[in-house]
Every structure is written in structure tokens, then in C-alpha cells.
């Protein structure tokens, strides 16, 4: 019998620093980090861009993001207009890889056909990509949570930032801000937000010329809709329910609408010059990580960076 499971709010977003041993995000993170490291090790060498020095030493300023140390604030620049700014080298800002991992309610879904929930798979893929990129000499950060870092502890740092972030835990769209021109974005999401809204965010992120890669995470039953007879459908984002008498009769229209939705996202990626990769949670995480790492390596090679 086909079964489904939805991760509850406490499993997706811890509400306090110290959590019980229940199956929540904090308890799962050590296992997910280990899995991410195994995946990263399995594709070692795909991204081999090590640089010998810090590059140009021109300075530029950007707003302070949540989780950054106050010691990084440039108080003289911040005093000019009342906002907090961080000073960093231009090369550091532009040659960076920016992750964004969707942790909205729909990401907590898992069927009995899947190897993991969409959220757990997204975290493993994101952490593995971060580890792989840092091993290749890149700086990696999470949009809206951390600055770009080349730390060997990048996975733990990302995990801690995500664990502490309650404000954005239900957001199904990345932050609305242009990325530096020579940076790369990796957006990991199930893509179930309105296609027009996601397309607008992609356009904004890419507006200064940043490259990007969207990794769509899907549960196998979201692809096939293998239901028949009476069924009750739940909207995990809005809490709405719908009872249908013959679920099998909905299958064709559902798949057509899903295909149209995905095509709208694909078109947004094409317009921005970004790539789109679909990954199902009944497949190994290494497939998605290898694909995205290869795309980033290819884009860096083609552009000379």
C-alpha cells in the first residue's frame, strides 16, 4: 500500500536551541551531514578550481546578513545612512557560490516510494555541494543566512545557520536581491510556489549577470499521481483539503498542469541563462550533486573563471 508522511513544523524548524531526541531537524542533521560528506567524497575531483591567492584587493560594501559576526561591520561606512555594512574584497564577493535551500512546509513531504523526504534530500544535496565546492577552492554561502566562506567546516556552519533560522523557515522563495555578476546560485526547491513568483525571483537574482542552477526536488508520487478511488488531498502550504470521489480521473489533468508549471520554470531559467535539473527522491542524492557540480564546473570553464 502506498503511504505518505509529512514532517511536522518542529521537524522542519526547531523552535529552541536545545531540542529533545524526537525526530526533528536537529536530531537528523548529524546523519544528513555524514550522508552529504559521503556523497561529496563520491564525486571528489569534479570541481577542481583552486586559486593560489585572494585575487584583487579592491574593496566593496554589502549589507550585513543574519548570523554574521558584528566584528565584520564597517562602522564608518554604516554611520553614513544608518544601515549596517560589511566590507569585503571585490573578488571574494563576486567569485562565490550562493546556496538557497527551500524549507517550506511542502518540502516535508515523503511517500513510501521515496528514499527520503524532499527536505532531507535538499539538505544532503546542498551540504554535499558546499563541501565539494569548498574542496575545489570556492567560497560558499547561504542566501540570507551566511556570508560566503571557504572554511573546511562549511557544512557544520551551514547546518548551524539553518537550525537557528526561524524567520525564513517557511519561505518558499529565495531572497529578492541581485547577486554579484560573477557568482553562481544554486536554488534547491520543490518548485511548488507559483511559477510566476519563482520566475520573478530568478530574474532578480540573475539581473546583474550571475549564473545559476535550479535543482527541483520531487517525490515520485508527485510525478505520477498514482491514486484511485476516494482520496483526500492536502495543501501543505495553506492547510486546505479536498476530498475527491475518483482520484484516478484527476491523473491526466494533474500531470498536464504539472508539466505546464515545470515548463514555466524552465522558461524562466532559459531567459536568465540558468540551468534546471529535476531530481526525484527515489534516486540517489549523488546523481543530483554530480549533475549540479558538473554544470558549475562547465560554466566556470566556459567563462574563464
PLY file of the C-alpha trace (Angstrom):
ply
format ascii 1.0
element vertex 305
property float x
property float y
property float z
element edge 304
property int vertex1
property int vertex2
end_header
0.00 0.00 0.00
1.26 3.46 -0.89
1.93 5.60 2.18
2.86 9.23 2.64
4.39 11.19 5.50
4.69 14.88 6.23
7.38 16.31 8.50
5.80 18.47 11.19
6.80 22.06 11.98
9.18 21.00 14.78
10.97 18.66 12.38
11.33 21.33 9.70
12.06 24.27 12.00
13.26 23.84 15.57
11.80 26.41 17.94
14.59 26.39 20.55
18.38 25.86 20.59
18.34 22.62 22.58
15.86 20.01 21.29
14.71 16.65 22.53
15.67 13.38 20.89
12.49 13.41 18.82
12.82 13.01 15.09
13.29 16.70 14.35
15.71 18.61 12.18
18.33 19.00 14.91
18.36 15.26 15.57
18.60 14.45 11.86
21.36 16.91 10.99
24.34 14.76 12.08
23.11 11.91 9.89
22.41 14.27 7.00
25.87 15.82 7.32
27.51 12.38 7.22
25.44 11.45 4.18
26.36 14.72 2.49
30.05 14.04 3.12
29.76 10.55 1.64
28.07 11.99 -1.44
30.71 14.70 -1.75
33.52 12.14 -1.46
31.93 10.01 -4.18
32.25 12.83 -6.72
35.62 14.16 -5.49
37.61 15.84 -8.23
34.74 17.02 -10.43
35.29 20.64 -9.42
38.99 21.39 -9.40
39.35 25.15 -9.36
41.91 26.05 -6.73
43.31 29.57 -6.74
46.71 30.49 -5.37
45.80 33.86 -3.90
42.97 36.15 -2.82
42.84 37.98 -6.14
42.27 41.72 -6.46
42.19 43.71 -3.25
39.60 46.31 -4.27
37.04 46.74 -1.51
33.28 46.93 -1.76
30.43 47.06 0.72
27.31 44.95 1.18
24.57 44.79 3.84
25.17 42.67 6.93
23.22 39.39 6.77
21.72 37.42 9.64
24.21 35.25 11.51
27.33 37.29 10.69
29.63 38.48 13.43
29.38 42.13 14.44
33.17 42.28 14.14
32.77 42.32 10.35
30.76 45.56 10.37
32.44 48.62 8.87
31.13 51.21 11.32
32.40 54.23 9.41
30.53 53.21 6.25
27.47 52.13 8.26
27.24 55.51 10.01
26.59 57.30 6.72
23.00 56.14 6.28
22.10 54.18 9.39
22.38 50.69 7.85
24.94 48.04 8.77
27.51 47.28 6.07
30.31 44.72 5.73
33.49 45.44 3.79
34.98 42.64 1.68
37.31 42.18 -1.24
35.64 42.54 -4.62
36.99 39.13 -5.71
35.57 37.50 -2.59
32.12 38.91 -3.27
31.95 38.15 -6.97
33.58 34.72 -7.18
31.26 32.98 -4.75
28.62 30.27 -4.82
25.34 31.01 -3.11
23.04 28.22 -1.96
19.39 28.58 -1.10
17.56 25.57 0.35
13.75 25.61 0.45
12.46 24.60 3.90
8.78 25.45 3.38
6.02 23.04 4.55
5.69 21.25 1.20
9.35 20.17 1.46
8.44 17.99 4.44
6.57 15.51 2.24
7.71 11.91 1.75
5.94 8.89 0.29
6.77 5.23 0.85
8.35 5.21 -2.63
10.96 7.80 -1.66
14.36 7.28 -0.06
13.97 10.49 1.98
11.71 13.49 2.43
12.22 16.31 -0.02
13.69 18.45 2.76
16.23 15.86 3.86
17.27 15.29 0.26
17.60 19.03 -0.33
19.79 19.42 2.76
22.01 16.49 1.80
22.41 17.79 -1.75
23.09 21.34 -0.57
25.62 20.30 2.06
27.38 17.92 -0.35
27.63 20.62 -3.00
29.00 23.09 -0.44
31.66 20.59 0.66
32.56 19.80 -2.95
32.81 23.46 -3.94
34.96 24.42 -0.94
37.26 21.46 -1.64
37.61 22.94 -5.13
38.68 26.30 -3.75
35.35 28.15 -3.87
33.64 30.31 -1.27
30.13 29.15 -0.43
27.32 30.85 1.47
23.58 30.50 2.03
21.48 33.37 0.71
20.13 35.46 3.56
21.88 33.42 6.26
25.67 33.44 5.94
28.45 35.15 4.10
30.45 33.21 1.51
33.16 31.17 3.23
35.99 28.85 2.20
36.00 27.03 5.53
36.63 23.33 5.92
33.74 23.43 8.39
31.36 24.84 5.78
28.81 22.04 6.25
28.61 22.47 10.02
28.40 26.24 9.63
25.55 25.99 7.14
23.74 23.46 9.33
24.03 25.71 12.39
22.76 28.74 10.47
19.78 26.81 9.12
18.98 25.37 12.53
18.97 28.83 14.11
16.88 30.45 11.37
13.20 30.59 12.29
12.25 33.72 10.39
12.72 32.23 6.91
11.90 28.60 7.67
8.53 28.72 5.88
9.59 30.81 2.89
9.21 29.03 -0.44
11.14 31.65 -2.43
14.78 32.81 -2.22
15.60 36.37 -1.10
14.83 39.07 -3.64
18.21 40.65 -4.31
20.59 40.65 -7.30
23.70 38.51 -6.98
27.23 39.71 -7.84
27.97 39.40 -11.54
30.48 36.53 -11.43
28.81 34.46 -8.71
26.80 31.25 -9.06
23.46 30.49 -7.41
22.18 27.02 -6.53
18.46 27.13 -5.76
17.20 23.86 -4.25
13.40 23.70 -4.08
10.40 21.59 -4.98
9.22 24.46 -7.19
5.65 24.30 -5.90
5.37 28.03 -5.32
3.54 29.91 -8.11
5.68 29.66 -11.24
5.37 33.40 -11.89
6.72 34.23 -8.42
9.69 31.87 -8.77
10.36 33.21 -12.28
10.45 36.76 -10.93
12.96 35.80 -8.21
15.17 34.03 -10.75
15.12 37.12 -12.95
16.07 39.34 -10.00
18.90 37.09 -8.83
20.28 36.91 -12.38
19.78 40.60 -13.22
23.44 41.52 -12.74
24.68 38.58 -14.82
25.07 35.91 -12.14
24.95 32.31 -13.29
22.50 29.95 -11.65
21.24 26.41 -11.32
17.79 25.38 -10.09
17.53 21.89 -8.60
13.90 20.76 -8.41
13.30 18.08 -5.78
10.24 15.87 -6.37
8.72 12.87 -4.63
7.92 10.08 -7.12
4.19 10.20 -6.43
4.18 13.92 -7.20
5.35 12.96 -10.67
2.94 10.10 -11.31
-0.16 10.80 -9.12
-0.81 7.04 -8.70
-4.09 7.38 -6.80
-7.50 5.86 -7.46
-10.84 5.72 -5.69
-11.72 8.11 -2.89
-8.89 10.32 -1.71
-8.30 13.38 0.43
-5.72 15.84 -0.87
-3.88 18.25 1.44
-2.23 21.58 0.63
0.77 21.66 2.96
1.39 25.36 2.39
-2.14 26.71 3.01
-3.68 23.91 5.07
-6.52 23.36 2.59
-8.04 19.93 1.97
-10.01 18.50 -0.95
-11.96 15.25 -0.98
-12.38 13.60 -4.37
-14.56 10.64 -5.26
-12.43 9.25 -8.08
-8.81 10.29 -7.78
-7.86 8.30 -10.87
-9.93 10.64 -13.03
-7.75 13.54 -11.94
-4.47 11.96 -13.01
-4.22 13.15 -16.61
-5.14 16.76 -15.86
-2.81 16.80 -12.85
0.13 15.63 -14.93
-0.67 18.15 -17.67
-0.79 21.01 -15.19
2.44 19.87 -13.53
4.15 19.75 -16.94
2.92 23.27 -17.74
4.10 24.52 -14.34
7.54 22.99 -14.85
7.78 24.42 -18.36
7.12 27.91 -16.98
10.01 27.45 -14.54
12.21 26.07 -17.33
11.42 29.11 -19.48
12.40 31.44 -16.64
15.71 29.60 -16.36
16.30 29.80 -20.10
15.67 33.55 -20.12
18.17 34.02 -17.30
20.73 31.69 -18.86
20.35 29.32 -15.90
20.06 25.54 -15.84
17.19 23.42 -14.50
17.65 19.91 -13.09
14.86 17.62 -11.88
15.73 15.13 -9.14
13.39 12.52 -7.69
13.75 11.34 -4.12
13.66 7.68 -5.17
17.07 8.23 -6.80
20.46 8.57 -5.05
21.41 12.07 -3.93
24.76 11.65 -5.69
23.02 11.89 -9.08
21.79 15.42 -8.36
25.05 16.55 -6.77
27.16 15.24 -9.65
24.88 16.93 -12.17
24.99 20.36 -10.49
28.73 20.18 -9.76
29.37 19.30 -13.41
27.22 22.20 -14.62
29.06 24.66 -12.37
32.45 23.36 -13.49
31.38 23.65 -17.14
30.09 27.21 -16.72
33.27 28.28 -14.94
35.39 26.72 -17.67
33.38 28.38 -20.44
33.59 31.83 -18.84
37.23 31.55 -17.81
36.53 31.81 -14.06
0 1
1 2
2 3
3 4
4 5
5 6
6 7
7 8
8 9
9 10
10 11
11 12
12 13
13 14
14 15
15 16
16 17
17 18
18 19
19 20
20 21
21 22
22 23
23 24
24 25
25 26
26 27
27 28
28 29
29 30
30 31
31 32
32 33
33 34
34 35
35 36
36 37
37 38
38 39
39 40
40 41
41 42
42 43
43 44
44 45
45 46
46 47
47 48
48 49
49 50
50 51
51 52
52 53
53 54
54 55
55 56
56 57
57 58
58 59
59 60
60 61
61 62
62 63
63 64
64 65
65 66
66 67
67 68
68 69
69 70
70 71
71 72
72 73
73 74
74 75
75 76
76 77
77 78
78 79
79 80
80 81
81 82
82 83
83 84
84 85
85 86
86 87
87 88
88 89
89 90
90 91
91 92
92 93
93 94
94 95
95 96
96 97
97 98
98 99
99 100
100 101
101 102
102 103
103 104
104 105
105 106
106 107
107 108
108 109
109 110
110 111
111 112
112 113
113 114
114 115
115 116
116 117
117 118
118 119
119 120
120 121
121 122
122 123
123 124
124 125
125 126
126 127
127 128
128 129
129 130
130 131
131 132
132 133
133 134
134 135
135 136
136 137
137 138
138 139
139 140
140 141
141 142
142 143
143 144
144 145
145 146
146 147
147 148
148 149
149 150
150 151
151 152
152 153
153 154
154 155
155 156
156 157
157 158
158 159
159 160
160 161
161 162
162 163
163 164
164 165
165 166
166 167
167 168
168 169
169 170
170 171
171 172
172 173
173 174
174 175
175 176
176 177
177 178
178 179
179 180
180 181
181 182
182 183
183 184
184 185
185 186
186 187
187 188
188 189
189 190
190 191
191 192
192 193
193 194
194 195
195 196
196 197
197 198
198 199
199 200
200 201
201 202
202 203
203 204
204 205
205 206
206 207
207 208
208 209
209 210
210 211
211 212
212 213
213 214
214 215
215 216
216 217
217 218
218 219
219 220
220 221
221 222
222 223
223 224
224 225
225 226
226 227
227 228
228 229
229 230
230 231
231 232
232 233
233 234
234 235
235 236
236 237
237 238
238 239
239 240
240 241
241 242
242 243
243 244
244 245
245 246
246 247
247 248
248 249
249 250
250 251
251 252
252 253
253 254
254 255
255 256
256 257
257 258
258 259
259 260
260 261
261 262
262 263
263 264
264 265
265 266
266 267
267 268
268 269
269 270
270 271
271 272
272 273
273 274
274 275
275 276
276 277
277 278
278 279
279 280
280 281
281 282
282 283
283 284
284 285
285 286
286 287
287 288
288 289
289 290
290 291
291 292
292 293
293 294
294 295
295 296
296 297
297 298
298 299
299 300
300 301
301 302
302 303
303 304
